[in-house]
Amino acid sequence: MNTLSERVAQRADATAMVRNDEKKPSKPSSISDLIKVMEPEIKKALPSVMTSERFTRIALSAVKNTPKLAECTPLSFLSALMNAAQLGLEPNTPLGQAYLIPYKNHGQLECQFQLGYKGMLDLAYRNDRMQSIEAHTIYENDEFFYELGLHPALKHVPTWGDRGEMVGFYAIFHLDNGGYHFEVMSKNDVDAYAATYSKAFSSDYSPWKTNYEQMALKTVLKRLLKTAPVKSDFRKAISMDETIKEDISVDMSEVQNVETDYVDVDGTVEVA
């Protein structure tokens, strides 16, 4: 199967032939150019609820909200955007469903796709067995208690007034058969987890900088849902979290991830 960059060149050549242009077309120089060139393939890969016109509007809006994305390789940006589109999530908006994040990788800026807290909730609720899913922040002045073992229990009473500093997070789900499970993480645990597993943790463009609490809630929720009876589609969606790709497909989870040697856009080497 040809790579996306090869297919882009082929489509550009075909367009030139139709127009009787003897000059070989140049490689698409911008994200909007790439979308125009690849529109037939984009239409095939988009979910039925989204038009190519809306896809283009979301792309331009994402660049407007995060201008550094315009400097990313168009192929990585298009692939990250396609991840979001196939999951039915809008990236880089106040909804916090998903994020497109610029990274310097092997000397060039590339675009990484990352799920947000609201996007994780949306995906989990697509499972018919889920009755409720919630995640909360624990503050130092709250009354909080939990225990594990044969009779697990959790109690959280938020304090009125000054709640103090955030000290932890927890998430819990209830199933249609009455079953439930919860997960608790301290703030230190979340920070250590993010620094180890999230390459976006130290980026200036990371939601960890702009939406720390929601990303912390996403972290404990993601850990919780590893124990849930979720569908294969959800596991596929999770596998696309924090990935860089350079191709599009009718199933983006099948596209191979790009090898990364992450460096933040300011030149600082990130913790992998």
Contacts in CASP RR format, 6 or more apart in sequence:
PFRMAT RR
TARGET T0000
AUTHOR 0000-0000-0000
METHOD contacts of the structure
MODEL  1
MNTLSERVAQRADATAMVRNDEKKPSKPSSISDLIKVMEPEIKKALPSVM
TSERFTRIALSAVKNTPKLAECTPLSFLSALMNAAQLGLEPNTPLGQAYL
IPYKNHGQLECQFQLGYKGMLDLAYRNDRMQSIEAHTIYENDEFFYELGL
HPALKHVPTWGDRGEMVGFYAIFHLDNGGYHFEVMSKNDVDAYAATYSKA
FSSDYSPWKTNYEQMALKTVLKRLLKTAPVKSDFRKAISMDETIKEDISV
DMSEVQNVETDYVDVDGTVEVA
2 10 0 8 1.000
3 246 0 8 1.000
3 247 0 8 1.000
4 38 0 8 1.000
4 75 0 8 1.000
4 78 0 8 1.000
4 79 0 8 1.000
4 246 0 8 1.000
4 247 0 8 1.000
4 248 0 8 1.000
5 75 0 8 1.000
5 246 0 8 1.000
7 38 0 8 1.000
7 41 0 8 1.000
8 27 0 8 1.000
8 28 0 8 1.000
8 34 0 8 1.000
8 37 0 8 1.000
8 38 0 8 1.000
8 75 0 8 1.000
9 27 0 8 1.000
11 37 0 8 1.000
11 38 0 8 1.000
11 40 0 8 1.000
12 25 0 8 1.000
12 26 0 8 1.000
12 27 0 8 1.000
12 28 0 8 1.000
12 37 0 8 1.000
13 24 0 8 1.000
13 25 0 8 1.000
15 25 0 8 1.000
15 37 0 8 1.000
16 23 0 8 1.000
16 24 0 8 1.000
16 25 0 8 1.000
28 34 0 8 1.000
28 36 0 8 1.000
28 37 0 8 1.000
28 74 0 8 1.000
30 70 0 8 1.000
30 74 0 8 1.000
31 59 0 8 1.000
31 60 0 8 1.000
31 63 0 8 1.000
31 69 0 8 1.000
31 70 0 8 1.000
31 74 0 8 1.000
31 77 0 8 1.000
31 78 0 8 1.000
32 56 0 8 1.000
32 59 0 8 1.000
32 60 0 8 1.000
33 74 0 8 1.000
34 74 0 8 1.000
34 75 0 8 1.000
34 78 0 8 1.000
35 42 0 8 1.000
35 52 0 8 1.000
35 55 0 8 1.000
35 56 0 8 1.000
35 59 0 8 1.000
35 78 0 8 1.000
38 78 0 8 1.000
38 248 0 8 1.000
39 52 0 8 1.000
41 248 0 8 1.000
42 52 0 8 1.000
42 55 0 8 1.000
42 78 0 8 1.000
42 82 0 8 1.000
42 248 0 8 1.000
43 52 0 8 1.000
44 250 0 8 1.000
45 82 0 8 1.000
45 85 0 8 1.000
45 86 0 8 1.000
45 248 0 8 1.000
45 249 0 8 1.000
45 250 0 8 1.000
45 252 0 8 1.000
46 52 0 8 1.000
46 55 0 8 1.000
46 82 0 8 1.000
46 85 0 8 1.000
46 86 0 8 1.000
47 85 0 8 1.000
47 86 0 8 1.000
47 88 0 8 1.000
49 88 0 8 1.000
50 85 0 8 1.000
50 88 0 8 1.000
55 81 0 8 1.000
55 85 0 8 1.000
58 81 0 8 1.000
58 84 0 8 1.000
58 85 0 8 1.000
58 90 0 8 1.000
58 91 0 8 1.000
59 77 0 8 1.000
59 78 0 8 1.000
59 81 0 8 1.000
61 92 0 8 1.000
61 93 0 8 1.000
62 69 0 8 1.000
62 81 0 8 1.000
62 91 0 8 1.000
62 92 0 8 1.000
62 100 0 8 1.000
63 69 0 8 1.000
63 70 0 8 1.000
65 92 0 8 1.000
65 93 0 8 1.000
66 92 0 8 1.000
66 100 0 8 1.000
66 101 0 8 1.000
66 102 0 8 1.000
66 205 0 8 1.000
68 102 0 8 1.000
68 109 0 8 1.000
68 205 0 8 1.000
68 265 0 8 1.000
69 77 0 8 1.000
69 92 0 8 1.000
69 100 0 8 1.000
69 102 0 8 1.000
69 111 0 8 1.000
71 102 0 8 1.000
71 109 0 8 1.000
72 102 0 8 1.000
72 109 0 8 1.000
72 110 0 8 1.000
72 111 0 8 1.000
73 108 0 8 1.000
73 109 0 8 1.000
73 110 0 8 1.000
73 111 0 8 1.000
73 246 0 8 1.000
75 246 0 8 1.000
75 247 0 8 1.000
76 110 0 8 1.000
76 111 0 8 1.000
76 112 0 8 1.000
76 244 0 8 1.000
76 245 0 8 1.000
76 246 0 8 1.000
76 258 0 8 1.000
77 100 0 8 1.000
77 111 0 8 1.000
78 248 0 8 1.000
79 111 0 8 1.000
79 113 0 8 1.000
79 244 0 8 1.000
79 245 0 8 1.000
79 246 0 8 1.000
79 247 0 8 1.000
79 248 0 8 1.000
79 252 0 8 1.000
79 255 0 8 1.000
80 91 0 8 1.000
80 100 0 8 1.000
80 111 0 8 1.000
80 112 0 8 1.000
80 113 0 8 1.000
80 244 0 8 1.000
80 245 0 8 1.000
81 91 0 8 1.000
81 100 0 8 1.000
82 248 0 8 1.000
82 252 0 8 1.000
83 98 0 8 1.000
83 113 0 8 1.000
83 240 0 8 1.000
83 243 0 8 1.000
83 245 0 8 1.000
83 252 0 8 1.000
84 90 0 8 1.000
84 91 0 8 1.000
84 97 0 8 1.000
84 98 0 8 1.000
84 100 0 8 1.000
84 113 0 8 1.000
86 251 0 8 1.000
86 252 0 8 1.000
87 98 0 8 1.000
87 119 0 8 1.000
87 123 0 8 1.000
87 237 0 8 1.000
87 240 0 8 1.000
89 97 0 8 1.000
89 98 0 8 1.000
89 115 0 8 1.000
89 119 0 8 1.000
89 122 0 8 1.000
90 97 0 8 1.000
90 98 0 8 1.000
91 97 0 8 1.000
91 98 0 8 1.000
91 99 0 8 1.000
91 100 0 8 1.000
91 113 0 8 1.000
92 98 0 8 1.000
92 99 0 8 1.000
92 100 0 8 1.000
95 118 0 8 1.000
96 116 0 8 1.000
96 117 0 8 1.000
96 118 0 8 1.000
96 119 0 8 1.000
96 207 0 8 1.000
96 211 0 8 1.000
96 214 0 8 1.000
97 115 0 8 1.000
97 116 0 8 1.000
97 118 0 8 1.000
97 119 0 8 1.000
97 122 0 8 1.000
98 113 0 8 1.000
98 114 0 8 1.000
98 115 0 8 1.000
98 116 0 8 1.000
98 119 0 8 1.000
99 113 0 8 1.000
99 114 0 8 1.000
99 115 0 8 1.000
99 116 0 8 1.000
99 200 0 8 1.000
99 206 0 8 1.000
99 207 0 8 1.000
100 111 0 8 1.000
100 112 0 8 1.000
100 113 0 8 1.000
100 114 0 8 1.000
101 111 0 8 1.000
101 112 0 8 1.000
101 114 0 8 1.000
101 200 0 8 1.000
101 203 0 8 1.000
101 205 0 8 1.000
101 206 0 8 1.000
101 207 0 8 1.000
102 109 0 8 1.000
102 110 0 8 1.000
102 111 0 8 1.000
102 112 0 8 1.000
102 205 0 8 1.000
102 265 0 8 1.000
103 109 0 8 1.000
103 110 0 8 1.000
103 111 0 8 1.000
103 112 0 8 1.000
103 199 0 8 1.000
103 203 0 8 1.000
103 244 0 8 1.000
103 260 0 8 1.000
103 262 0 8 1.000
103 263 0 8 1.000
103 264 0 8 1.000
103 265 0 8 1.000
103 270 0 8 1.000
104 110 0 8 1.000
104 262 0 8 1.000
104 263 0 8 1.000
104 264 0 8 1.000
104 265 0 8 1.000
104 267 0 8 1.000
105 244 0 8 1.000
105 258 0 8 1.000
105 260 0 8 1.000
105 261 0 8 1.000
105 262 0 8 1.000
105 263 0 8 1.000
106 260 0 8 1.000
106 261 0 8 1.000
107 263 0 8 1.000
109 265 0 8 1.000
110 244 0 8 1.000
110 258 0 8 1.000
111 244 0 8 1.000
112 199 0 8 1.000
112 200 0 8 1.000
112 242 0 8 1.000
112 243 0 8 1.000
112 244 0 8 1.000
113 240 0 8 1.000
113 241 0 8 1.000
113 242 0 8 1.000
113 243 0 8 1.000
113 244 0 8 1.000
113 245 0 8 1.000
114 200 0 8 1.000
114 207 0 8 1.000
114 241 0 8 1.000
114 242 0 8 1.000
115 123 0 8 1.000
115 218 0 8 1.000
115 237 0 8 1.000
115 238 0 8 1.000
115 240 0 8 1.000
115 241 0 8 1.000
115 242 0 8 1.000
116 207 0 8 1.000
116 214 0 8 1.000
116 215 0 8 1.000
116 218 0 8 1.000
117 135 0 8 1.000
117 211 0 8 1.000
117 214 0 8 1.000
117 215 0 8 1.000
117 217 0 8 1.000
117 218 0 8 1.000
117 221 0 8 1.000
118 214 0 8 1.000
120 218 0 8 1.000
120 221 0 8 1.000
120 222 0 8 1.000
120 225 0 8 1.000
121 133 0 8 1.000
121 221 0 8 1.000
123 234 0 8 1.000
123 237 0 8 1.000
123 238 0 8 1.000
124 130 0 8 1.000
124 133 0 8 1.000
124 173 0 8 1.000
124 221 0 8 1.000
124 225 0 8 1.000
124 228 0 8 1.000
124 230 0 8 1.000
124 234 0 8 1.000
125 133 0 8 1.000
126 231 0 8 1.000
126 233 0 8 1.000
126 234 0 8 1.000
127 228 0 8 1.000
127 229 0 8 1.000
127 230 0 8 1.000
127 231 0 8 1.000
127 234 0 8 1.000
128 176 0 8 1.000
129 175 0 8 1.000
129 176 0 8 1.000
129 177 0 8 1.000
129 229 0 8 1.000
130 173 0 8 1.000
130 174 0 8 1.000
130 175 0 8 1.000
130 176 0 8 1.000
130 228 0 8 1.000
131 173 0 8 1.000
131 174 0 8 1.000
131 175 0 8 1.000
131 176 0 8 1.000
131 178 0 8 1.000
132 173 0 8 1.000
132 174 0 8 1.000
133 171 0 8 1.000
133 172 0 8 1.000
133 173 0 8 1.000
133 174 0 8 1.000
133 221 0 8 1.000
134 171 0 8 1.000
134 172 0 8 1.000
134 173 0 8 1.000
135 169 0 8 1.000
135 170 0 8 1.000
135 171 0 8 1.000
135 172 0 8 1.000
135 217 0 8 1.000
135 218 0 8 1.000
135 220 0 8 1.000
135 221 0 8 1.000
135 224 0 8 1.000
136 156 0 8 1.000
136 169 0 8 1.000
136 170 0 8 1.000
136 171 0 8 1.000
136 217 0 8 1.000
137 166 0 8 1.000
137 168 0 8 1.000
137 169 0 8 1.000
137 213 0 8 1.000
137 216 0 8 1.000
137 217 0 8 1.000
138 144 0 8 1.000
138 156 0 8 1.000
138 166 0 8 1.000
138 167 0 8 1.000
138 168 0 8 1.000
138 169 0 8 1.000
138 170 0 8 1.000
139 158 0 8 1.000
139 159 0 8 1.000
139 163 0 8 1.000
139 164 0 8 1.000
139 165 0 8 1.000
139 166 0 8 1.000
139 167 0 8 1.000
140 163 0 8 1.000
140 164 0 8 1.000
140 165 0 8 1.000
140 166 0 8 1.000
140 167 0 8 1.000
141 159 0 8 1.000
141 162 0 8 1.000
141 163 0 8 1.000
141 164 0 8 1.000
142 156 0 8 1.000
142 157 0 8 1.000
142 158 0 8 1.000
142 159 0 8 1.000
142 163 0 8 1.000
143 155 0 8 1.000
143 156 0 8 1.000
143 157 0 8 1.000
143 159 0 8 1.000
144 155 0 8 1.000
144 156 0 8 1.000
144 157 0 8 1.000
145 153 0 8 1.000
145 154 0 8 1.000
145 155 0 8 1.000
145 156 0 8 1.000
146 152 0 8 1.000
146 153 0 8 1.000
146 154 0 8 1.000
146 155 0 8 1.000
146 170 0 8 1.000
146 182 0 8 1.000
146 184 0 8 1.000
147 153 0 8 1.000
152 182 0 8 1.000
154 170 0 8 1.000
154 172 0 8 1.000
154 182 0 8 1.000
154 184 0 8 1.000
156 170 0 8 1.000
166 187 0 8 1.000
166 213 0 8 1.000
166 216 0 8 1.000
167 186 0 8 1.000
167 187 0 8 1.000
168 184 0 8 1.000
168 185 0 8 1.000
168 186 0 8 1.000
168 187 0 8 1.000
168 189 0 8 1.000
168 190 0 8 1.000
168 216 0 8 1.000
169 184 0 8 1.000
169 185 0 8 1.000
169 187 0 8 1.000
169 190 0 8 1.000
169 216 0 8 1.000
169 217 0 8 1.000
169 219 0 8 1.000
169 220 0 8 1.000
170 182 0 8 1.000
170 183 0 8 1.000
170 184 0 8 1.000
170 185 0 8 1.000
170 220 0 8 1.000
171 182 0 8 1.000
171 183 0 8 1.000
171 217 0 8 1.000
171 220 0 8 1.000
171 221 0 8 1.000
171 223 0 8 1.000
171 224 0 8 1.000
172 180 0 8 1.000
172 181 0 8 1.000
172 182 0 8 1.000
172 183 0 8 1.000
172 224 0 8 1.000
173 180 0 8 1.000
173 181 0 8 1.000
173 182 0 8 1.000
173 224 0 8 1.000
173 225 0 8 1.000
173 228 0 8 1.000
174 180 0 8 1.000
175 229 0 8 1.000
181 224 0 8 1.000
181 227 0 8 1.000
181 228 0 8 1.000
182 224 0 8 1.000
183 220 0 8 1.000
183 221 0 8 1.000
183 223 0 8 1.000
183 224 0 8 1.000
183 227 0 8 1.000
184 220 0 8 1.000
185 193 0 8 1.000
185 216 0 8 1.000
185 219 0 8 1.000
185 220 0 8 1.000
185 223 0 8 1.000
187 216 0 8 1.000
190 216 0 8 1.000
190 219 0 8 1.000
190 220 0 8 1.000
193 219 0 8 1.000
193 223 0 8 1.000
194 201 0 8 1.000
194 208 0 8 1.000
194 215 0 8 1.000
194 216 0 8 1.000
194 219 0 8 1.000
195 201 0 8 1.000
195 202 0 8 1.000
195 271 0 8 1.000
196 271 0 8 1.000
198 206 0 8 1.000
198 208 0 8 1.000
198 219 0 8 1.000
198 242 0 8 1.000
199 242 0 8 1.000
199 260 0 8 1.000
199 262 0 8 1.000
199 270 0 8 1.000
199 271 0 8 1.000
199 272 0 8 1.000
200 206 0 8 1.000
200 207 0 8 1.000
200 208 0 8 1.000
200 242 0 8 1.000
201 208 0 8 1.000
201 270 0 8 1.000
201 271 0 8 1.000
202 208 0 8 1.000
202 264 0 8 1.000
202 268 0 8 1.000
202 270 0 8 1.000
202 271 0 8 1.000
203 209 0 8 1.000
203 264 0 8 1.000
203 265 0 8 1.000
203 270 0 8 1.000
204 264 0 8 1.000
204 265 0 8 1.000
204 266 0 8 1.000
205 265 0 8 1.000
207 214 0 8 1.000
207 215 0 8 1.000
208 215 0 8 1.000
222 238 0 8 1.000
222 241 0 8 1.000
225 234 0 8 1.000
225 238 0 8 1.000
236 251 0 8 1.000
236 253 0 8 1.000
237 253 0 8 1.000
239 253 0 8 1.000
240 252 0 8 1.000
240 253 0 8 1.000
243 257 0 8 1.000
243 258 0 8 1.000
244 257 0 8 1.000
244 258 0 8 1.000
244 260 0 8 1.000
245 252 0 8 1.000
245 255 0 8 1.000
245 256 0 8 1.000
245 257 0 8 1.000
245 258 0 8 1.000
246 258 0 8 1.000
247 255 0 8 1.000
247 256 0 8 1.000
248 255 0 8 1.000
249 255 0 8 1.000
262 269 0 8 1.000
262 270 0 8 1.000
262 272 0 8 1.000
263 269 0 8 1.000
263 270 0 8 1.000
264 270 0 8 1.000
END
